Amino acid sequence: MNTQSAENEEANHGRLTFRCLDLGIKECRWQMRGNIEDEILLEVENHLRERHDFGFDDATRTMVRRAIRRRAA
């Protein structure tokens, strides 16, 4: 890995975000930040089950993954 790639990865560390709003759940302002997609996915899964009574299948996981954003540095 070259130096610039390593610096870019470090700069983006902890910059992934998810908001219920991005799934179209307008009444919920809950959001999550994390370092890795799997970390966010687990928290989102728990939130969606507990607060919104969502079933969590492959289609929902795909929808959540598409809603995870990388914040600008």
C-alpha positions as CSV (number, residue, x, y, z in Angstrom):
1,M,0.0,0.0,0.0
2,N,1.4,3.4,-0.9
3,T,1.7,6.2,1.6
4,Q,-1.1,8.3,0.1
5,S,-3.6,5.3,0.3
6,A,-2.7,4.7,3.9
7,E,-3.2,8.4,4.7
8,N,-6.6,8.4,3.0
9,E,-7.8,5.3,4.9
10,E,-6.7,6.9,8.2
11,A,-8.4,10.2,7.3
12,N,-11.7,8.3,6.6
13,H,-11.6,6.2,9.8
14,G,-14.9,6.6,11.7
15,R,-16.6,8.5,9.0
16,L,-19.4,6.1,8.0
17,T,-22.9,7.3,9.0
18,F,-26.5,6.0,8.8
19,R,-29.7,7.8,9.4
20,C,-33.2,6.4,9.5
21,L,-34.3,9.4,7.4
22,D,-32.2,7.9,4.6
23,L,-34.6,4.9,4.6
24,G,-37.6,7.2,4.4
25,I,-38.5,6.9,8.1
26,K,-39.3,10.6,8.5
27,E,-40.5,10.5,12.1
28,C,-37.2,9.1,13.4
29,R,-34.1,11.3,13.8
30,W,-31.9,8.4,15.0
31,Q,-28.5,8.1,13.4
32,M,-25.3,6.0,13.8
33,R,-21.7,6.6,13.1
34,G,-19.0,3.9,13.0
35,N,-15.7,2.8,11.7
36,I,-16.8,-0.2,9.6
37,E,-19.9,-1.1,7.7
38,D,-20.6,-4.3,9.7
39,E,-20.5,-2.3,13.0
40,I,-23.1,0.1,11.7
41,L,-25.2,-2.7,10.2
42,L,-25.5,-4.5,13.5
43,E,-26.6,-1.4,15.4
44,V,-29.0,-0.5,12.6
45,E,-30.5,-4.0,12.7
46,N,-31.0,-3.7,16.4
47,H,-32.6,-0.3,16.1
48,L,-34.9,-1.2,13.3
49,R,-36.2,-4.3,15.1
50,E,-36.6,-2.6,18.5
51,R,-38.0,0.8,17.4
52,H,-39.7,0.2,14.1
53,D,-40.6,-3.5,14.2
54,F,-38.7,-4.2,11.0
55,G,-38.0,-7.8,9.9
56,F,-34.3,-7.9,8.9
57,D,-33.7,-10.0,5.8
58,D,-31.2,-9.8,2.9
59,A,-33.3,-7.2,1.1
60,T,-33.3,-5.0,4.2
61,R,-29.6,-5.4,4.7
62,T,-29.0,-4.3,1.1
63,M,-31.2,-1.3,1.6
64,V,-29.3,-0.3,4.8
65,R,-25.9,-0.8,3.1
66,R,-27.0,1.5,0.3
67,A,-28.1,4.1,2.9
68,I,-24.7,4.1,4.7
69,R,-22.7,7.2,3.8
70,R,-19.1,8.2,4.0
71,R,-18.8,11.7,5.5
72,A,-16.5,14.1,3.9
73,A,-13.2,14.7,5.7
